[in-house]
Amino acid sequence: MRDSESVPIHLKLTLSIKEASEYSNIGINKIDAMLKQPNCPFVLYVGSKKLVKRKEFEAYISSKLII
């Protein structure tokens, strides 16, 4: 798919770790560490690949003062 045809980040259901980092301005390593936490509310496993559920990630970030 060409860039001009890709779905904007704010409309995607799930994000890669890199996309989530760009979207939130939080580092890749920090997001990866957050996804490894037990009962992380915004992780989605597709095989061994980890994706970030965008809406849940936004809600989580909005509810925190410190990450």
PLY file of the C-alpha trace (Angstrom):
ply
format ascii 1.0
element vertex 67
property float x
property float y
property float z
element edge 66
property int vertex1
property int vertex2
end_header
0.00 0.00 0.00
1.36 3.42 -0.86
1.73 6.11 1.80
-1.04 8.18 0.22
-3.43 5.23 0.69
-2.41 4.29 4.26
-4.76 4.73 7.20
-3.93 7.73 9.42
-2.62 6.75 12.88
-5.57 8.36 14.67
-7.96 6.03 12.79
-6.09 2.75 13.30
-7.38 0.20 15.81
-3.89 -1.03 16.64
-0.45 0.51 16.39
3.03 -0.92 16.12
5.40 0.01 18.94
7.09 2.51 16.62
3.76 4.10 15.66
2.68 4.26 19.32
5.98 5.94 20.15
5.55 8.55 17.42
1.89 9.06 18.35
2.52 9.55 22.08
6.07 10.95 22.13
7.03 8.13 24.53
10.17 6.17 23.75
10.08 2.77 22.05
11.87 1.09 24.97
9.44 2.53 27.51
6.40 1.39 25.51
7.93 -2.07 25.07
8.50 -2.28 28.84
4.89 -1.19 29.47
3.61 -3.90 27.09
5.58 -6.55 29.04
3.83 -5.71 32.31
1.31 -8.32 33.55
-2.27 -7.44 32.67
-1.29 -4.55 30.40
-4.66 -3.19 29.27
-3.51 -2.11 25.80
-1.39 -5.01 24.51
-2.62 -7.27 21.71
-0.58 -10.34 20.75
-0.68 -11.47 17.13
1.44 -14.59 17.35
4.63 -13.33 18.99
4.15 -9.77 17.68
2.94 -7.14 20.14
0.58 -4.42 18.99
-0.84 -1.48 20.93
-4.62 -1.06 21.14
-4.86 2.65 20.35
-8.02 3.61 22.27
-6.98 1.68 25.38
-3.50 3.20 25.15
-4.97 6.70 24.93
-7.20 6.03 27.96
-4.27 4.62 29.93
-2.06 7.60 29.14
-4.86 10.04 29.95
-5.39 8.49 33.38
-1.70 8.65 34.42
0.33 11.48 35.86
3.64 9.55 35.82
4.65 6.64 33.60
0 1
1 2
2 3
3 4
4 5
5 6
6 7
7 8
8 9
9 10
10 11
11 12
12 13
13 14
14 15
15 16
16 17
17 18
18 19
19 20
20 21
21 22
22 23
23 24
24 25
25 26
26 27
27 28
28 29
29 30
30 31
31 32
32 33
33 34
34 35
35 36
36 37
37 38
38 39
39 40
40 41
41 42
42 43
43 44
44 45
45 46
46 47
47 48
48 49
49 50
50 51
51 52
52 53
53 54
54 55
55 56
56 57
57 58
58 59
59 60
60 61
61 62
62 63
63 64
64 65
65 66
